[in-house]
Amino acid sequence: MVRFTKMHGIGNDYIYVNRSEESVNDPAVLARAMADRRRGIGADGLILILPAEPGVDAAVRMRMFNADGSESAMCGNGIRCVCKYAHDHGLSKAQPMRIQTGAGVLTLEYTIGDDGTVDQVTVDMGEPILLLGDVPVDRRHLAGGDGPMYRISVDEQTFEAVFVSIGNPHAIIYVDDAEVVDLQRLGPKLETHPAFPNRMNVHFVRVADPNQVFMRTWERGSGATLACGSGACAVCVAGVITGRTDRRLLAHLPGGDLDIRWDERTNHVFMTGPAVEVFTGDWPL
């Protein structure tokens, strides 16, 4: 049996396993089985919470696996829940808390609710990456554009997109109405487009005003999700460099809202949002 905890950040749900107490031989296989929404627990993926690697100054380490078993370097909503788990389950009371990820060590500050548990978490997501080759994006397969807007074609449709990496790659496409976008059709085709050697997280965004946007997300390896924290950070950066939004942004996602700030002095992006524990159980191996 594997003891697990189901958690979510504004509906972006993951299954968390404390590797200090539980053994997991093949996390990719386990992620596919547990995340299945009809035959498993149902989640956007699996996150393992481990001790930090030797020599790394961090309270804990996270490894994140998508619902299809593929591993990603980071998850903005997921890391907030790792912080909550570490605090509420006695792994660390550090404030701020440092967490090791595949994208480096990130620093998080949190607030405590009336019940004594973590409720809101602010994550220093670090500096955004904008160079195409580092996102990464293969320019040879794009349909044109000189940046920061580039054209990409799918099924005889051409979209203008901004590409930003916040520990993982994001494509931001501005639309008049995100709700009418055929996400189930376009999402997988854009995710696996030849221009994206590591696949791509795709966000369709409507700008309401310079301080708020509405967005829908297709996450690589998980499909349509209720929220994407690093994606909301990428949307904030894209809005600034294209002149659409300010450096402080309220991102409305299907699962809830995130407060995003791209700090001009440090060039770091900060994300604030809730972290919620749903239930704990045992999964038979």
C-alpha atoms as an extended CHARMM CRD file, in Angstrom:
* protein
*
       285  EXT
         1         1  MET       CA              0.0000000000        0.0000000000        0.0000000000  PROA      1               0.0000000000
         2         2  VAL       CA              1.0650000000        3.5820000000       -0.6460000000  PROA      2               0.0000000000
         3         3  ARG       CA             -0.2160000000        6.3340000000        1.6400000000  PROA      3               0.0000000000
         4         4  PHE       CA             -1.1990000000        9.4220000000       -0.3690000000  PROA      4               0.0000000000
         5         5  THR       CA             -2.7630000000       12.8300000000        0.1130000000  PROA      5               0.0000000000
         6         6  LYS       CA             -4.9770000000       14.5090000000       -2.4760000000  PROA      6               0.0000000000
         7         7  MET       CA             -4.4410000000       18.2930000000       -2.6810000000  PROA      7               0.0000000000
         8         8  HSD       CA             -5.2180000000       21.0980000000       -5.0910000000  PROA      8               0.0000000000
         9         9  GLY       CA             -4.3930000000       24.6920000000       -5.9060000000  PROA      9               0.0000000000
        10        10  ILE       CA             -7.5300000000       26.3500000000       -7.3660000000  PROA      10              0.0000000000
        11        11  GLY       CA             -8.6240000000       23.0330000000       -8.8560000000  PROA      11              0.0000000000
        12        12  ASN       CA             -5.2420000000       21.9900000000      -10.2880000000  PROA      12              0.0000000000
        13        13  ASP       CA             -5.2050000000       18.7040000000       -8.3580000000  PROA      13              0.0000000000
        14        14  TYR       CA             -2.3570000000       16.3260000000       -7.6380000000  PROA      14              0.0000000000
        15        15  ILE       CA             -1.7290000000       13.2180000000       -5.5830000000  PROA      15              0.0000000000
        16        16  TYR       CA              1.1000000000       13.7000000000       -3.0710000000  PROA      16              0.0000000000
        17        17  VAL       CA              3.2600000000       10.9080000000       -1.6940000000  PROA      17              0.0000000000
        18        18  ASN       CA              5.7720000000       11.4380000000        1.1010000000  PROA      18              0.0000000000
        19        19  ARG       CA              8.8000000000        9.4610000000       -0.0680000000  PROA      19              0.0000000000
        20        20  SER       CA             10.3750000000        9.6590000000        3.3820000000  PROA      20              0.0000000000
        21        21  GLU       CA              7.6950000000        7.2210000000        4.5100000000  PROA      21              0.0000000000
        22        22  GLU       CA              6.4820000000        5.4790000000        1.3480000000  PROA      22              0.0000000000
        23        23  SER       CA              8.2600000000        3.4240000000       -1.3160000000  PROA      23              0.0000000000
        24        24  VAL       CA              7.5920000000        4.1140000000       -5.0040000000  PROA      24              0.0000000000
        25        25  ASN       CA              9.4350000000        1.9340000000       -7.5110000000  PROA      25              0.0000000000
        26        26  ASP       CA              8.1170000000        3.4040000000      -10.7730000000  PROA      26              0.0000000000
        27        27  PRO       CA              6.5370000000        6.8640000000      -10.3430000000  PROA      27              0.0000000000
        28        28  ALA       CA              5.5970000000        7.1540000000      -14.0250000000  PROA      28              0.0000000000
        29        29  VAL       CA              3.4970000000        3.9840000000      -13.8780000000  PROA      29              0.0000000000
        30        30  LEU       CA              2.0370000000        4.9920000000      -10.5210000000  PROA      30              0.0000000000
        31        31  ALA       CA              1.1230000000        8.4530000000      -11.8590000000  PROA      31              0.0000000000
        32        32  ARG       CA             -0.7980000000        6.9990000000      -14.8010000000  PROA      32              0.0000000000
        33        33  ALA       CA             -2.7100000000        4.5810000000      -12.5660000000  PROA      33              0.0000000000
        34        34  MET       CA             -3.5450000000        6.9460000000       -9.7160000000  PROA      34              0.0000000000
        35        35  ALA       CA             -4.3410000000        9.9920000000      -11.8590000000  PROA      35              0.0000000000
        36        36  ASP       CA             -6.8580000000        8.1500000000      -14.0460000000  PROA      36              0.0000000000
        37        37  ARG       CA            -10.2000000000        9.8930000000      -13.4440000000  PROA      37              0.0000000000
        38        38  ARG       CA            -12.2940000000        6.7970000000      -14.1320000000  PROA      38              0.0000000000
        39        39  ARG       CA            -10.1780000000        3.9040000000      -12.8730000000  PROA      39              0.0000000000
        40        40  GLY       CA             -7.9730000000        5.6510000000      -10.3260000000  PROA      40              0.0000000000
        41        41  ILE       CA             -8.1850000000        8.4670000000       -7.8070000000  PROA      41              0.0000000000
        42        42  GLY       CA             -8.3660000000       11.1640000000      -10.4500000000  PROA      42              0.0000000000
        43        43  ALA       CA             -5.8440000000       13.9990000000      -10.6590000000  PROA      43              0.0000000000
        44        44  ASP       CA             -3.7220000000       16.0860000000      -13.0060000000  PROA      44              0.0000000000
        45        45  GLY       CA             -0.7020000000       14.0820000000      -11.8810000000  PROA      45              0.0000000000
        46        46  LEU       CA              1.4830000000       12.7830000000       -9.0720000000  PROA      46              0.0000000000
        47        47  ILE       CA              3.9510000000       14.7590000000       -6.9370000000  PROA      47              0.0000000000
        48        48  LEU       CA              6.5640000000       13.0470000000       -4.7980000000  PROA      48              0.0000000000
        49        49  ILE       CA              7.8580000000       14.8610000000       -1.7180000000  PROA      49              0.0000000000
        50        50  LEU       CA             11.4340000000       13.8120000000       -0.9010000000  PROA      50              0.0000000000
        51        51  PRO       CA             14.3420000000       14.9890000000        1.2490000000  PROA      51              0.0000000000
        52        52  ALA       CA             16.4860000000       17.5890000000       -0.4980000000  PROA      52              0.0000000000
        53        53  GLU       CA             19.5080000000       16.1870000000       -2.2990000000  PROA      53              0.0000000000
        54        54  PRO       CA             22.8280000000       16.2890000000       -0.4040000000  PROA      54              0.0000000000
        55        55  GLY       CA             24.3690000000       19.7510000000       -0.4380000000  PROA      55              0.0000000000
        56        56  VAL       CA             21.1280000000       21.4770000000       -1.4720000000  PROA      56              0.0000000000
        57        57  ASP       CA             19.7920000000       24.1180000000        0.9210000000  PROA      57              0.0000000000
        58        58  ALA       CA             16.1090000000       23.2280000000        0.8730000000  PROA      58              0.0000000000
        59        59  ALA       CA             13.5000000000       21.8920000000        3.2840000000  PROA      59              0.0000000000
        60        60  VAL       CA             12.2050000000       19.2670000000        0.8390000000  PROA      60              0.0000000000
        61        61  ARG       CA             12.3800000000       18.2870000000       -2.8210000000  PROA      61              0.0000000000
        62        62  MET       CA              9.4880000000       17.7650000000       -5.2230000000  PROA      62              0.0000000000
        63        63  ARG       CA              9.2550000000       15.5990000000       -8.3330000000  PROA      63              0.0000000000
        64        64  MET       CA              6.2140000000       16.1720000000      -10.5090000000  PROA      64              0.0000000000
        65        65  PHE       CA              4.7060000000       13.6140000000      -12.9050000000  PROA      65              0.0000000000
        66        66  ASN       CA              1.8860000000       14.4590000000      -15.2880000000  PROA      66              0.0000000000
        67        67  ALA       CA             -1.1960000000       12.2840000000      -15.7040000000  PROA      67              0.0000000000
        68        68  ASP       CA              0.4480000000       10.5530000000      -18.6900000000  PROA      68              0.0000000000
        69        69  GLY       CA              3.5140000000        9.6460000000      -16.5950000000  PROA      69              0.0000000000
        70        70  SER       CA              5.8700000000       12.2000000000      -18.1340000000  PROA      70              0.0000000000
        71        71  GLU       CA              7.9820000000       14.2110000000      -15.6930000000  PROA      71              0.0000000000
        72        72  SER       CA              8.0290000000       18.0080000000      -15.6210000000  PROA      72              0.0000000000
        73        73  ALA       CA             10.4860000000       20.2770000000      -13.8670000000  PROA      73              0.0000000000
        74        74  MET       CA              7.9720000000       22.4230000000      -12.0110000000  PROA      74              0.0000000000
        75        75  CYS       CA              4.3440000000       23.0880000000      -11.1730000000  PROA      75              0.0000000000
        76        76  GLY       CA              3.2630000000       26.4250000000       -9.7010000000  PROA      76              0.0000000000
        77        77  ASN       CA              0.0620000000       25.1720000000       -8.0780000000  PROA      77              0.0000000000
        78        78  GLY       CA              1.7640000000       21.9510000000       -7.0700000000  PROA      78              0.0000000000
        79        79  ILE       CA              4.6390000000       23.5960000000       -5.2400000000  PROA      79              0.0000000000
        80        80  ARG       CA              2.2210000000       25.6540000000       -3.1280000000  PROA      80              0.0000000000
        81        81  CYS       CA              0.6570000000       22.3860000000       -1.9830000000  PROA      81              0.0000000000
        82        82  VAL       CA              4.0960000000       20.9040000000       -1.2770000000  PROA      82              0.0000000000
        83        83  CYS       CA              4.7360000000       23.8650000000        1.0210000000  PROA      83              0.0000000000
        84        84  LYS       CA              1.4150000000       23.2760000000        2.7970000000  PROA      84              0.0000000000
        85        85  TYR       CA              2.0740000000       19.5420000000        3.1300000000  PROA      85              0.0000000000
        86        86  ALA       CA              5.5870000000       20.0910000000        4.4890000000  PROA      86              0.0000000000
        87        87  HSD       CA              4.3470000000       22.5480000000        7.0970000000  PROA      87              0.0000000000
        88        88  ASP       CA              1.0900000000       20.8630000000        8.0970000000  PROA      88              0.0000000000
        89        89  HSD       CA              2.6030000000       17.3570000000        8.2520000000  PROA      89              0.0000000000
        90        90  GLY       CA              5.6280000000       18.4240000000       10.2610000000  PROA      90              0.0000000000
        91        91  LEU       CA              8.3740000000       18.1290000000        7.6320000000  PROA      91              0.0000000000
        92        92  SER       CA              9.3980000000       21.7910000000        7.9600000000  PROA      92              0.0000000000
        93        93  LYS       CA              8.2630000000       24.9460000000        9.7350000000  PROA      93              0.0000000000
        94        94  ALA       CA             10.7570000000       27.1440000000        7.8770000000  PROA      94              0.0000000000
        95        95  GLN       CA              9.4480000000       30.6000000000        6.9620000000  PROA      95              0.0000000000
        96        96  PRO       CA             10.2420000000       31.3050000000        4.2100000000  PROA      96              0.0000000000
        97        97  MET       CA             10.4970000000       27.7130000000        2.9680000000  PROA      97              0.0000000000
        98        98  ARG       CA             12.9100000000       26.6160000000        0.2540000000  PROA      98              0.0000000000
        99        99  ILE       CA             11.8500000000       23.7440000000       -2.0030000000  PROA      99              0.0000000000
       100       100  GLN       CA             14.0570000000       21.9470000000       -4.4980000000  PROA      100             0.0000000000
       101       101  THR       CA             12.5310000000       21.3650000000       -7.9510000000  PROA      101             0.0000000000
       102       102  GLY       CA             13.7140000000       20.3030000000      -11.3700000000  PROA      102             0.0000000000
       103       103  ALA       CA             13.9270000000       24.0140000000      -12.1770000000  PROA      103             0.0000000000
       104       104  GLY       CA             16.0970000000       24.8300000000       -9.1570000000  PROA      104             0.0000000000
       105       105  VAL       CA             15.3910000000       25.8040000000       -5.5510000000  PROA      105             0.0000000000
       106       106  LEU       CA             12.4090000000       28.1350000000       -5.1040000000  PROA      106             0.0000000000
       107       107  THR       CA             11.5380000000       30.2440000000       -2.0760000000  PROA      107             0.0000000000
       108       108  LEU       CA              7.9930000000       30.3480000000       -0.6820000000  PROA      108             0.0000000000
       109       109  GLU       CA              6.2980000000       32.4340000000        1.9950000000  PROA      109             0.0000000000
       110       110  TYR       CA              2.9780000000       31.4120000000        3.4970000000  PROA      110             0.0000000000
       111       111  THR       CA              0.2050000000       32.5240000000        5.8130000000  PROA      111             0.0000000000
       112       112  ILE       CA             -1.5180000000       30.4180000000        8.4700000000  PROA      112             0.0000000000
       113       113  GLY       CA             -5.2930000000       30.1950000000        8.7340000000  PROA      113             0.0000000000
       114       114  ASP       CA             -7.4390000000       30.1000000000       11.8450000000  PROA      114             0.0000000000
       115       115  ASP       CA             -7.1330000000       26.3010000000       11.9830000000  PROA      115             0.0000000000
       116       116  GLY       CA             -3.3230000000       26.4780000000       12.2590000000  PROA      116             0.0000000000
       117       117  THR       CA             -2.6430000000       25.1760000000        8.7570000000  PROA      117             0.0000000000
       118       118  VAL       CA             -1.2210000000       26.8830000000        5.6760000000  PROA      118             0.0000000000
       119       119  ASP       CA             -3.8630000000       28.6110000000        3.5510000000  PROA      119             0.0000000000
       120       120  GLN       CA             -2.1150000000       31.0790000000        1.1920000000  PROA      120             0.0000000000
       121       121  VAL       CA              1.3360000000       30.6820000000       -0.3590000000  PROA      121             0.0000000000
       122       122  THR       CA              3.4900000000       33.1150000000       -2.3270000000  PROA      122             0.0000000000
       123       123  VAL       CA              6.0920000000       31.5360000000       -4.5970000000  PROA      123             0.0000000000
       124       124  ASP       CA              9.1450000000       33.2920000000       -5.9890000000  PROA      124             0.0000000000
       125       125  MET       CA              9.0620000000       31.6690000000       -9.4280000000  PROA      125             0.0000000000
       126       126  GLY       CA             12.3720000000       33.2170000000      -10.5000000000  PROA      126             0.0000000000
       127       127  GLU       CA             13.2170000000       34.9800000000      -13.7560000000  PROA      127             0.0000000000
       128       128  PRO       CA             11.2700000000       34.2770000000      -16.9360000000  PROA      128             0.0000000000
       129       129  ILE       CA             13.0780000000       32.8880000000      -19.9770000000  PROA      129             0.0000000000
       130       130  LEU       CA             12.2360000000       34.5460000000      -23.2970000000  PROA      130             0.0000000000
       131       131  LEU       CA             14.9000000000       33.3510000000      -25.7460000000  PROA      131             0.0000000000
       132       132  LEU       CA             13.2280000000       30.9370000000      -28.1690000000  PROA      132             0.0000000000
       133       133  GLY       CA             15.9820000000       28.3530000000      -28.0480000000  PROA      133             0.0000000000
       134       134  ASP       CA             15.9090000000       28.2850000000      -24.2560000000  PROA      134             0.0000000000
       135       135  VAL       CA             12.1080000000       27.9810000000      -23.8770000000  PROA      135             0.0000000000
       136       136  PRO       CA             12.6130000000       25.8110000000      -26.0530000000  PROA      136             0.0000000000
       137       137  VAL       CA             10.9840000000       26.6310000000      -29.4020000000  PROA      137             0.0000000000
       138       138  ASP       CA             12.3120000000       25.5400000000      -32.8100000000  PROA      138             0.0000000000
       139       139  ARG       CA             11.8560000000       28.6350000000      -34.9470000000  PROA      139             0.0000000000
       140       140  ARG       CA             12.1570000000       26.6460000000      -38.1840000000  PROA      140             0.0000000000
       141       141  HSD       CA              8.6480000000       25.2560000000      -37.6200000000  PROA      141             0.0000000000
       142       142  LEU       CA              6.9810000000       28.5860000000      -36.9040000000  PROA      142             0.0000000000
       143       143  ALA       CA              4.9750000000       30.4470000000      -39.5330000000  PROA      143             0.0000000000
       144       144  GLY       CA              6.7870000000       33.7280000000      -38.9750000000  PROA      144             0.0000000000
       145       145  GLY       CA              6.9970000000       36.6570000000      -36.5920000000  PROA      145             0.0000000000
       146       146  ASP       CA              9.8470000000       38.7460000000      -35.2060000000  PROA      146             0.0000000000
       147       147  GLY       CA              8.9730000000       38.6130000000      -31.5220000000  PROA      147             0.0000000000
       148       148  PRO       CA              7.6160000000       38.9020000000      -28.9990000000  PROA      148             0.0000000000
       149       149  MET       CA              4.6750000000       37.6780000000      -31.1190000000  PROA      149             0.0000000000
       150       150  TYR       CA              5.2440000000       34.6660000000      -33.3700000000  PROA      150             0.0000000000
       151       151  ARG       CA              2.8980000000       32.8800000000      -35.7420000000  PROA      151             0.0000000000
       152       152  ILE       CA              2.1410000000       29.1850000000      -35.5010000000  PROA      152             0.0000000000
       153       153  SER       CA             -0.1430000000       27.1890000000      -37.7970000000  PROA      153             0.0000000000
       154       154  VAL       CA             -2.4030000000       24.2430000000      -36.9440000000  PROA      154             0.0000000000
       155       155  ASP       CA             -5.0860000000       22.7350000000      -39.2170000000  PROA      155             0.0000000000
       156       156  GLU       CA             -4.9180000000       25.6770000000      -41.6370000000  PROA      156             0.0000000000
       157       157  GLN       CA             -5.4130000000       28.0840000000      -38.7160000000  PROA      157             0.0000000000
       158       158  THR       CA             -2.6590000000       30.5170000000      -37.7930000000  PROA      158             0.0000000000
       159       159  PHE       CA             -2.3230000000       31.8940000000      -34.2740000000  PROA      159             0.0000000000
       160       160  GLU       CA             -0.0810000000       34.5780000000      -32.8370000000  PROA      160             0.0000000000
       161       161  ALA       CA              1.6700000000       33.4080000000      -29.6940000000  PROA      161             0.0000000000
       162       162  VAL       CA              4.1630000000       34.6030000000      -27.1000000000  PROA      162             0.0000000000
       163       163  PHE       CA              6.5820000000       31.9880000000      -25.7330000000  PROA      163             0.0000000000
       164       164  VAL       CA              7.7920000000       32.1220000000      -22.1340000000  PROA      164             0.0000000000
       165       165  SER       CA              9.4640000000       29.5770000000      -19.8760000000  PROA      165             0.0000000000
       166       166  ILE       CA              8.8380000000       29.7360000000      -16.1150000000  PROA      166             0.0000000000
       167       167  GLY       CA             10.6580000000       26.5130000000      -15.3120000000  PROA      167             0.0000000000
       168       168  ASN       CA              8.6090000000       24.8750000000      -18.0720000000  PROA      168             0.0000000000
       169       169  PRO       CA              7.5090000000       26.0980000000      -21.5250000000  PROA      169             0.0000000000
       170       170  HSD       CA              4.3360000000       28.1120000000      -22.1900000000  PROA      170             0.0000000000
       171       171  ALA       CA              2.6230000000       29.4500000000      -25.2980000000  PROA      171             0.0000000000
       172       172  ILE       CA              0.2640000000       32.3830000000      -24.7210000000  PROA      172             0.0000000000
       173       173  ILE       CA             -2.3710000000       33.0480000000      -27.3960000000  PROA      173             0.0000000000
       174       174  TYR       CA             -4.5950000000       36.1170000000      -27.0640000000  PROA      174             0.0000000000
       175       175  VAL       CA             -8.2230000000       35.7450000000      -28.1280000000  PROA      175             0.0000000000
       176       176  ASP       CA            -11.4390000000       37.7750000000      -27.9650000000  PROA      176             0.0000000000
       177       177  ASP       CA            -13.2230000000       35.0400000000      -25.9810000000  PROA      177             0.0000000000
       178       178  ALA       CA            -11.3230000000       32.1620000000      -24.3640000000  PROA      178             0.0000000000
       179       179  GLU       CA            -14.5720000000       30.3460000000      -23.5770000000  PROA      179             0.0000000000
       180       180  VAL       CA            -15.3860000000       29.6160000000      -27.2200000000  PROA      180             0.0000000000
       181       181  VAL       CA            -11.9610000000       28.1480000000      -28.0640000000  PROA      181             0.0000000000
       182       182  ASP       CA            -12.1390000000       24.4450000000      -28.9850000000  PROA      182             0.0000000000
       183       183  LEU       CA             -9.5460000000       23.4730000000      -26.3940000000  PROA      183             0.0000000000
       184       184  GLN       CA            -10.0200000000       19.7250000000      -26.8080000000  PROA      184             0.0000000000
       185       185  ARG       CA             -9.2080000000       19.9480000000      -30.5280000000  PROA      185             0.0000000000
       186       186  LEU       CA             -6.5030000000       22.6160000000      -30.5540000000  PROA      186             0.0000000000
       187       187  GLY       CA             -4.8050000000       21.7860000000      -27.2520000000  PROA      187             0.0000000000
       188       188  PRO       CA             -3.2210000000       18.4380000000      -28.1620000000  PROA      188             0.0000000000
       189       189  LYS       CA             -2.2050000000       19.6230000000      -31.6310000000  PROA      189             0.0000000000
       190       190  LEU       CA             -0.4590000000       22.6940000000      -30.2780000000  PROA      190             0.0000000000
       191       191  GLU       CA              1.0910000000       20.7410000000      -27.3990000000  PROA      191             0.0000000000
       192       192  THR       CA              2.8130000000       18.3470000000      -29.8070000000  PROA      192             0.0000000000
       193       193  HSD       CA              3.5450000000       20.8180000000      -32.6310000000  PROA      193             0.0000000000
       194       194  PRO       CA              6.9460000000       20.2280000000      -34.3080000000  PROA      194             0.0000000000
       195       195  ALA       CA              8.0830000000       23.6750000000      -33.1050000000  PROA      195             0.0000000000
       196       196  PHE       CA              8.0770000000       22.4170000000      -29.5140000000  PROA      196             0.0000000000
       197       197  PRO       CA             10.7820000000       19.7860000000      -28.9080000000  PROA      197             0.0000000000
       198       198  ASN       CA              9.6910000000       19.2970000000      -25.2710000000  PROA      198             0.0000000000
       199       199  ARG       CA              5.9690000000       19.7500000000      -25.9830000000  PROA      199             0.0000000000
       200       200  MET       CA              4.1530000000       22.8690000000      -24.7910000000  PROA      200             0.0000000000
       201       201  ASN       CA              1.6690000000       24.1950000000      -22.2450000000  PROA      201             0.0000000000
       202       202  VAL       CA             -0.8680000000       26.2960000000      -24.1450000000  PROA      202             0.0000000000
       203       203  HSD       CA             -2.9810000000       29.1590000000      -22.7740000000  PROA      203             0.0000000000
       204       204  PHE       CA             -5.7950000000       31.0360000000      -24.4910000000  PROA      204             0.0000000000
       205       205  VAL       CA             -6.1560000000       34.4480000000      -22.8610000000  PROA      205             0.0000000000
       206       206  ARG       CA             -8.6890000000       37.2780000000      -22.9110000000  PROA      206             0.0000000000
       207       207  VAL       CA             -7.5180000000       40.5960000000      -21.5130000000  PROA      207             0.0000000000
       208       208  ALA       CA            -10.2700000000       42.2470000000      -19.4640000000  PROA      208             0.0000000000
       209       209  ASP       CA             -8.2070000000       45.3080000000      -18.5040000000  PROA      209             0.0000000000
       210       210  PRO       CA             -4.5210000000       46.0440000000      -17.7620000000  PROA      210             0.0000000000
       211       211  ASN       CA             -4.8010000000       44.3310000000      -14.3700000000  PROA      211             0.0000000000
       212       212  GLN       CA             -6.8600000000       41.2110000000      -15.0620000000  PROA      212             0.0000000000
       213       213  VAL       CA             -7.1500000000       38.4230000000      -17.5900000000  PROA      213             0.0000000000
       214       214  PHE       CA             -9.2940000000       35.3340000000      -18.1440000000  PROA      214             0.0000000000
       215       215  MET       CA             -7.4590000000       32.2220000000      -19.3180000000  PROA      215             0.0000000000
       216       216  ARG       CA             -7.9680000000       28.5740000000      -20.2210000000  PROA      216             0.0000000000
       217       217  THR       CA             -5.1690000000       26.0470000000      -20.2440000000  PROA      217             0.0000000000
       218       218  TRP       CA             -4.0730000000       22.8870000000      -22.0070000000  PROA      218             0.0000000000
       219       219  GLU       CA             -1.2100000000       21.3670000000      -20.0090000000  PROA      219             0.0000000000
       220       220  ARG       CA              1.2930000000       19.0700000000      -21.6600000000  PROA      220             0.0000000000
       221       221  GLY       CA              0.8630000000       15.5590000000      -20.3490000000  PROA      221             0.0000000000
       222       222  SER       CA             -2.3910000000       16.3190000000      -18.5140000000  PROA      222             0.0000000000
       223       223  GLY       CA             -4.7600000000       17.9820000000      -20.9820000000  PROA      223             0.0000000000
       224       224  ALA       CA             -7.3190000000       20.6310000000      -20.0460000000  PROA      224             0.0000000000
       225       225  THR       CA             -6.8440000000       21.6380000000      -16.4140000000  PROA      225             0.0000000000
       226       226  LEU       CA             -8.6890000000       24.0300000000      -14.1190000000  PROA      226             0.0000000000
       227       227  ALA       CA             -5.5430000000       26.0250000000      -13.4310000000  PROA      227             0.0000000000
       228       228  CYS       CA             -1.8410000000       26.3860000000      -14.2030000000  PROA      228             0.0000000000
       229       229  GLY       CA              0.2610000000       28.4710000000      -11.8200000000  PROA      229             0.0000000000
       230       230  SER       CA              3.4040000000       28.7580000000      -13.9050000000  PROA      230             0.0000000000
       231       231  GLY       CA              1.1470000000       29.4200000000      -16.8950000000  PROA      231             0.0000000000
       232       232  ALA       CA             -0.4750000000       32.3770000000      -15.1310000000  PROA      232             0.0000000000
       233       233  CYS       CA              3.0210000000       33.7190000000      -14.4280000000  PROA      233             0.0000000000
       234       234  ALA       CA              3.9140000000       33.3420000000      -18.1080000000  PROA      234             0.0000000000
       235       235  VAL       CA              0.7090000000       35.1850000000      -19.0540000000  PROA      235             0.0000000000
       236       236  CYS       CA              1.7300000000       38.0810000000      -16.7990000000  PROA      236             0.0000000000
       237       237  VAL       CA              5.1420000000       38.2950000000      -18.4780000000  PROA      237             0.0000000000
       238       238  ALA       CA              3.6220000000       38.0240000000      -21.9550000000  PROA      238             0.0000000000
       239       239  GLY       CA              1.1630000000       40.7990000000      -21.1500000000  PROA      239             0.0000000000
       240       240  VAL       CA              3.9320000000       43.1620000000      -20.0830000000  PROA      240             0.0000000000
       241       241  ILE       CA              6.2380000000       42.5680000000      -23.0480000000  PROA      241             0.0000000000
       242       242  THR       CA              3.3670000000       42.9820000000      -25.5180000000  PROA      242             0.0000000000
       243       243  GLY       CA              1.9850000000       46.0760000000      -23.7630000000  PROA      243             0.0000000000
       244       244  ARG       CA             -1.3600000000       44.4790000000      -22.9230000000  PROA      244             0.0000000000
       245       245  THR       CA             -1.1850000000       44.3210000000      -19.1290000000  PROA      245             0.0000000000
       246       246  ASP       CA              0.6820000000       45.7380000000      -16.1430000000  PROA      246             0.0000000000
       247       247  ARG       CA              3.2160000000       44.0020000000      -13.9410000000  PROA      247             0.0000000000
       248       248  ARG       CA              0.5710000000       43.2300000000      -11.2980000000  PROA      248             0.0000000000
       249       249  LEU       CA             -2.1170000000       40.9330000000      -12.6100000000  PROA      249             0.0000000000
       250       250  LEU       CA             -5.1550000000       39.0460000000      -11.3470000000  PROA      250             0.0000000000
       251       251  ALA       CA             -5.4730000000       35.8950000000      -13.4180000000  PROA      251             0.0000000000
       252       252  HSD       CA             -8.9450000000       34.3340000000      -13.5310000000  PROA      252             0.0000000000
       253       253  LEU       CA             -8.7270000000       30.6080000000      -14.2580000000  PROA      253             0.0000000000
       254       254  PRO       CA            -11.5900000000       28.0740000000      -14.3620000000  PROA      254             0.0000000000
       255       255  GLY       CA            -10.6170000000       26.8380000000      -10.8820000000  PROA      255             0.0000000000
       256       256  GLY       CA            -10.0920000000       30.2210000000       -9.2320000000  PROA      256             0.0000000000
       257       257  ASP       CA             -7.8590000000       33.2830000000       -9.1320000000  PROA      257             0.0000000000
       258       258  LEU       CA             -4.1230000000       33.8520000000       -8.8000000000  PROA      258             0.0000000000
       259       259  ASP       CA             -2.3490000000       37.0850000000       -7.9280000000  PROA      259             0.0000000000
       260       260  ILE       CA              0.7540000000       37.4930000000      -10.1240000000  PROA      260             0.0000000000
       261       261  ARG       CA              3.4730000000       40.1280000000       -9.9170000000  PROA      261             0.0000000000
       262       262  TRP       CA              6.5270000000       40.5390000000      -12.1690000000  PROA      262             0.0000000000
       263       263  ASP       CA              8.9330000000       42.5620000000      -10.0510000000  PROA      263             0.0000000000
       264       264  GLU       CA             10.8080000000       45.1590000000      -12.0640000000  PROA      264             0.0000000000
       265       265  ARG       CA             13.7350000000       45.3880000000       -9.6420000000  PROA      265             0.0000000000
       266       266  THR       CA             14.5620000000       41.6760000000       -9.3130000000  PROA      266             0.0000000000
       267       267  ASN       CA             13.0440000000       40.4750000000      -12.6200000000  PROA      267             0.0000000000
       268       268  HSD       CA             11.4350000000       37.6640000000      -10.6040000000  PROA      268             0.0000000000
       269       269  VAL       CA              7.8000000000       36.6080000000      -10.9650000000  PROA      269             0.0000000000
       270       270  PHE       CA              5.7990000000       36.0970000000       -7.7620000000  PROA      270             0.0000000000
       271       271  MET       CA              2.6040000000       34.0360000000       -7.5790000000  PROA      271             0.0000000000
       272       272  THR       CA              0.1400000000       34.0120000000       -4.6650000000  PROA      272             0.0000000000
       273       273  GLY       CA             -2.7300000000       31.5790000000       -4.2650000000  PROA      273             0.0000000000
       274       274  PRO       CA             -4.3580000000       29.0050000000       -1.9930000000  PROA      274             0.0000000000
       275       275  ALA       CA             -3.3490000000       25.4380000000       -1.2160000000  PROA      275             0.0000000000
       276       276  VAL       CA             -5.9880000000       22.9320000000       -0.0820000000  PROA      276             0.0000000000
       277       277  GLU       CA             -5.7710000000       19.3970000000        1.3320000000  PROA      277             0.0000000000
       278       278  VAL       CA             -8.7320000000       17.2570000000        0.2380000000  PROA      278             0.0000000000
       279       279  PHE       CA             -8.2630000000       13.7920000000        1.7290000000  PROA      279             0.0000000000
       280       280  THR       CA             -5.7440000000       11.0820000000        2.6070000000  PROA      280             0.0000000000
       281       281  GLY       CA             -5.9420000000        7.4150000000        1.6610000000  PROA      281             0.0000000000
       282       282  ASP       CA             -4.0930000000        4.2170000000        0.7780000000  PROA      282             0.0000000000
       283       283  TRP       CA             -3.4380000000        3.0040000000       -2.7710000000  PROA      283             0.0000000000
       284       284  PRO       CA             -2.9140000000       -0.7630000000       -3.2860000000  PROA      284             0.0000000000
       285       285  LEU       CA              0.1880000000       -1.5260000000       -5.3240000000  PROA      285             0.0000000000
